[in-house]
Amino acid sequence: MARVVIVVMDSAGVGALPDAASYGDAPGANTIGNTIRALGGLSLPTLNRLGLGALLEHEPGRTQPHAQPPMARYGRLREQSKGKDTITGHWEMMGIVTATPFPTYPHGFPREVVEAFTTITGRPPLGNEPASGTEIIERLGQEHQRTGRPILYTSADSVFQVACHEQTVPLQQLYAWCQAAREMLKPPHNVNRVIARPFLGTPGAYYRTANRHDYALEPPPMVLDELARAGVHVCAIGKISDIYCGRGVTRAERTADNVEGMQRTERALAAMEHGLVFTNLNDFDSKYGHRRDVRGYGGALERLDADLAGLLSVMREGDRLLITADHGCDPTAPGTDHTREYVPLLDYGRERGAIGVLDGLGAVGEIARTSLVPGVPAG
């Protein structure tokens, strides 16, 4: 009875794609490689055993020499979709190639969108600009609390983000506004995610809570649908269920951070006889990549490395562990946006050795499908 675990290190790219400049990226993005180089090295023994060290061995300041050949298959995946965001990357993992980029709003949302959202909330939003989430709540949080007006902002990605203080706008009200916004945002304004961004605290000390909720576009047919038809149990950890609108998900568990994400992953695997545990570790992106916190990113990699050692210890023969990413967010790059990068594939459980560069993140979903659905040849 096969069990598969997919761990998505959200934003952990491994080198700029050839078309990165057309996405506005500065040359040389490499989220993991540049983080390691900037910190003078990291201790990542488990990831190295799985092939990360060999994958990055041509990089200056790479992880550390590996004395033994990796115990997994390792390589890079070249994204085929147009974009460098969470939805685009995760959808491609499950077989959906996005040929037309989702709309972005570098100058804020147009008047007709803001007016429609004002009709939903009953009051005009504050902000309506590309911004860092932590910066904009610090700047506009007090005015929001005084007036009850929601804070609306976006980024370089296709997102419509609404921030509200939980003591000013109750969570269920914020969620209702965001769900209505999701239904309102039709082409040409079909942003790929509406995100509820609740926060707490006082002026000068606001902080975002773990009650974030993503409202994604409904995905086209995909691998998770096939697994559901085959009766495969899928446990979604972190924001995975939101990304796929709950499709094909048997059980969904939210997490506060990467540490809880890995704890829940290990518990879900222990409770499962056959199925998929699909985990997103969002701290890499939201806490460290976008904030250009190199030291924080490196520390999160080292903590994941230790947690992966525990996960490997409870895996049994026939299990498969896939470690990958959805895009890059190089903390050494200028600005705060995602970076268009190759992503790693560390594939533990079958063969070993280098697999080079594969076209498409869909290799992840295909491996899961062929491992879990009887009668389908293994990848």
C-alpha positions in Angstrom: 0.0 0.0 0.0 1.9 3.0 -1.3 2.2 6.3 0.6 3.5 9.5 -1.0 4.6 12.7 0.7 5.0 15.9 -1.2 6.8 18.7 0.7 6.7 22.1 -1.1 9.3 24.5 0.1 7.4 27.5 -0.9 9.7 29.8 -3.0 12.9 27.6 -2.7 14.1 28.0 -6.3 17.5 26.7 -7.5 18.6 29.1 -10.3 17.2 31.6 -12.7 15.2 30.3 -15.7 16.4 31.5 -19.1 13.4 33.8 -19.4 13.8 35.4 -16.0 14.6 38.8 -17.4 11.2 39.0 -19.1 9.6 38.7 -15.7 11.5 41.7 -14.4 14.1 39.7 -12.4 17.7 40.9 -11.9 20.3 38.5 -13.2 21.5 35.6 -11.1 18.5 34.7 -8.9 19.0 31.4 -7.0 17.1 31.3 -3.8 18.8 28.4 -2.1 22.2 28.8 -3.7 22.5 32.5 -3.0 21.2 32.1 0.6 23.9 29.5 1.2 26.6 31.7 -0.4 25.5 34.8 1.5 25.7 33.0 4.8 29.0 31.2 4.1 27.4 27.8 4.1 24.6 26.0 5.9 24.4 22.6 7.7 22.0 20.6 5.7 23.0 17.0 6.1 19.6 15.5 5.3 18.9 17.6 2.3 22.4 16.8 1.1 21.8 13.1 1.5 18.7 13.5 -0.7 20.8 15.2 -3.4 20.6 19.0 -2.7 24.4 19.3 -2.3 25.0 17.4 -5.6 22.4 19.5 -7.3 24.1 22.8 -6.2 27.7 21.5 -6.3 28.6 23.9 -9.1 27.5 26.9 -7.0 30.1 28.9 -5.1 29.6 28.5 -1.3 27.5 25.4 -1.8 26.1 23.4 1.1 29.0 21.1 1.9 30.9 18.3 0.2 29.0 15.1 0.1 31.1 12.1 0.9 28.6 9.5 -0.4 26.4 9.4 -3.4 22.9 10.8 -2.7 20.2 8.3 -1.6 17.5 9.8 -3.9 17.0 11.0 -7.4 17.7 14.7 -7.8 17.3 17.3 -10.5 15.8 20.6 -11.6 12.3 21.2 -13.0 11.8 23.9 -15.6 8.4 25.6 -15.3 6.3 25.6 -18.5 3.6 28.0 -17.3 3.6 31.8 -17.7 4.1 33.2 -14.2 6.1 33.0 -11.0 3.5 32.7 -8.3 2.0 30.1 -5.9 -1.1 29.1 -7.9 0.8 28.8 -11.2 3.5 26.7 -9.7 1.2 24.4 -7.7 -1.3 24.0 -10.5 1.5 22.9 -12.8 2.6 20.3 -10.3 -0.9 18.7 -10.7 -0.8 18.9 -14.5 -2.2 22.3 -15.3 -0.1 24.5 -17.5 -1.0 28.1 -17.5 -0.5 29.5 -21.0 -1.9 33.0 -20.3 -0.6 34.8 -17.3 -3.1 35.9 -14.6 -3.6 39.7 -14.4 -1.4 41.8 -12.2 -1.9 45.4 -10.9 1.3 47.3 -10.5 -0.6 50.5 -10.1 -3.5 49.2 -8.0 -6.9 48.0 -9.0 -9.0 50.0 -11.5 -11.9 52.1 -10.4 -14.6 49.6 -11.4 -13.0 46.9 -9.3 -12.7 49.2 -6.2 -16.2 50.4 -6.6 -17.5 46.8 -6.8 -15.6 45.9 -3.7 -16.9 49.0 -1.9 -20.4 47.7 -2.7 -19.5 44.4 -1.0 -18.0 46.0 2.2 -20.2 49.1 2.4 -17.2 51.3 2.8 -14.3 52.3 0.5 -11.0 50.4 1.1 -7.8 52.0 2.2 -4.6 51.5 0.2 -5.3 49.9 -3.2 -1.6 49.7 -4.1 1.2 47.1 -4.4 2.7 46.8 -0.9 4.4 44.6 1.6 1.7 43.2 3.9 3.6 44.0 7.1 4.4 47.5 6.0 0.9 48.4 4.8 -0.8 47.3 8.0 1.7 49.3 10.0 1.1 52.3 7.9 -2.7 52.1 7.6 -3.7 49.9 10.5 -4.7 52.7 12.9 -6.8 54.4 10.2 -8.4 51.1 9.5 -9.3 50.6 13.2 -10.7 54.1 13.4 -12.9 53.8 10.3 -13.5 50.1 9.8 -12.4 50.5 6.2 -10.6 47.3 5.0 -7.0 47.6 3.7 -6.7 46.5 0.1 -3.4 45.8 -1.5 -1.7 43.6 -4.1 1.9 42.7 -5.1 3.8 41.7 -8.3 1.7 38.5 -8.2 -2.0 38.1 -9.3 -3.4 38.7 -5.8 -6.3 40.7 -4.2 -5.3 41.0 -0.5 -7.6 42.3 2.2 -6.2 43.0 5.6 -8.4 43.7 8.7 -7.8 43.8 12.4 -9.6 40.9 14.0 -11.0 43.1 16.8 -12.3 45.7 14.2 -13.7 43.3 11.6 -14.6 39.8 12.9 -12.9 37.0 11.0 -16.2 35.6 9.6 -17.0 39.1 8.1 -13.5 39.3 6.5 -13.9 35.9 5.1 -17.4 36.8 3.7 -16.0 39.9 2.1 -13.2 37.9 0.5 -15.5 35.2 -0.7 -17.7 37.8 -2.3 -14.7 39.4 -3.9 -13.7 36.1 -5.3 -17.1 35.8 -7.0 -16.9 39.4 -8.2 -13.4 39.1 -9.8 -14.3 37.8 -13.3 -12.2 38.2 -16.5 -10.4 40.4 -17.3 -9.9 40.8 -13.5 -9.7 37.1 -12.7 -6.8 37.4 -10.2 -5.7 33.9 -9.2 -6.1 34.5 -5.4 -8.1 36.6 -3.1 -6.4 36.5 0.3 -7.8 37.4 3.7 -5.0 38.8 5.8 -6.2 39.2 9.4 -3.9 40.9 12.0 -3.9 41.9 15.6 -1.8 44.2 17.9 -1.6 47.9 18.4 -0.1 50.8 16.4 3.6 50.2 16.1 3.2 46.6 17.0 0.7 45.1 14.6 1.3 41.5 13.5 -0.4 39.1 11.1 -2.2 36.1 12.6 -2.4 32.5 11.4 -6.0 32.9 10.3 -5.1 33.7 6.7 -7.5 32.3 4.2 -6.9 32.0 0.4 -9.7 32.0 -2.1 -8.2 30.7 -5.4 -9.7 30.3 -8.8 -11.3 26.9 -9.5 -8.7 24.8 -11.2 -9.2 22.9 -14.4 -9.2 19.0 -14.3 -6.0 17.8 -12.6 -4.2 14.9 -10.9 -6.0 15.4 -7.5 -9.3 14.8 -9.3 -7.9 11.5 -10.7 -6.7 10.5 -7.2 -10.2 11.2 -5.8 -11.9 9.1 -8.5 -9.5 6.3 -7.6 -10.5 6.6 -3.9 -7.0 7.8 -2.8 -6.9 9.5 0.6 -5.3 13.0 0.3 -4.3 14.9 3.4 -3.6 18.6 2.6 -1.3 20.4 5.1 -1.0 24.2 5.1 -2.6 26.2 2.3 -2.7 23.3 -0.1 -6.5 22.9 0.2 -7.1 26.6 -0.5 -4.8 26.5 -3.6 -6.9 23.7 -5.2 -10.3 24.9 -3.8 -10.5 21.7 -1.8 -10.7 19.5 -4.9 -9.6 15.9 -4.3 -8.8 16.7 -0.7 -10.0 14.2 1.9 -8.7 16.0 5.0 -7.3 19.6 5.3 -5.2 20.9 8.1 -4.1 24.5 8.5 -0.8 25.4 10.1 0.8 28.4 11.8 4.3 27.9 10.6 6.8 25.5 9.0 7.4 23.7 12.3 3.8 22.8 12.7 3.6 21.9 9.0 6.2 19.2 9.4 4.8 18.0 12.6 1.4 17.5 11.0 3.0 15.9 8.0 4.7 13.3 10.1 1.5 12.6 12.1 -0.6 12.4 8.9 1.8 9.9 7.4 1.8 7.8 10.6 -2.0 7.6 10.5 -2.2 6.7 6.8 -2.0 3.2 5.2 -2.3 4.4 1.6 -2.5 7.9 0.2 -0.9 11.3 -0.3 0.3 13.8 2.3 0.6 17.1 0.4 2.3 19.9 2.4 3.1 23.5 1.7 5.7 25.2 3.9 4.9 28.9 3.5 7.3 30.5 5.9 10.1 30.4 3.3 8.1 32.7 1.1 6.0 34.9 3.4 8.4 35.4 6.4 11.8 35.3 4.7 11.8 35.5 0.9 9.5 38.5 0.5 11.1 40.3 3.5 14.6 39.6 2.1 15.6 38.0 5.3 18.6 35.9 4.3 19.5 34.7 7.8 15.9 33.8 8.4 15.7 31.8 5.2 18.9 30.0 6.0 17.7 29.1 9.5 14.4 27.8 8.1 16.3 25.5 5.7 18.3 24.2 8.6 15.2 23.6 10.7 13.5 21.8 7.8 16.6 19.7 7.4 16.3 18.5 11.0 12.6 17.8 10.6 13.1 15.8 7.4 15.5 13.5 9.3 12.6 12.7 11.6 10.2 12.2 8.7 12.6 9.8 7.0 12.9 7.8 10.1 9.1 6.9 10.0 9.0 6.1 6.3 8.6 2.5 5.3 9.6 0.5 2.3 7.5 1.5 -0.7 6.9 5.0 0.6 8.0 8.0 -1.6 9.0 11.5 -0.5 9.1 14.3 -3.1 10.7 17.6 -2.0 10.2 20.5 -4.4 9.2 24.2 -4.7 6.7 26.3 -6.7 8.8 29.3 -7.7 11.7 31.4 -6.3 11.9 34.3 -3.9 15.6 35.0 -3.6 16.2 36.9 -0.4 19.4 38.3 -1.8 17.6 39.9 -4.9 16.5 43.5 -5.1 12.9 44.3 -4.3 10.4 42.0 -2.6 8.9 40.0 -5.5 9.1 36.3 -6.4 11.9 35.3 -8.8 11.4 33.1 -11.9 13.6 30.0 -11.2 14.1 26.3 -11.7 12.8 24.4 -8.7 14.4 21.3 -7.2 13.1 17.8 -7.3 14.4 15.4 -4.6 12.7 12.1 -5.1 13.3 9.5 -2.3 12.0 6.0 -2.4 12.9 4.4 -5.7 16.0 5.0 -7.8 19.0 7.2 -7.1 21.1 9.6 -9.1 21.0 12.7 -11.2 18.0 13.2 -13.5 19.2 16.6 -15.0 16.5 19.1 -16.0 13.0 18.0 -16.6 10.4 20.1 -18.5 7.5 21.0 -16.3 6.6 20.9 -12.6 4.0 18.3 -13.6 6.6 15.6 -12.9 5.6 15.9 -9.2 2.0 15.0 -9.8 2.8 12.3 -12.3 5.1 10.6 -9.8 2.3 10.7 -7.1 -0.3 9.5 -9.6 1.7 6.5 -10.9 2.7 5.6 -7.3 -0.8 5.7 -5.9 -3.2 4.5 -8.6 -3.2 0.8 -9.2 -2.4 -0.3 -12.8 -0.5 2.8 -13.7 3.2 2.2 -14.5 5.5 3.8 -11.9 7.4 6.9 -12.9 
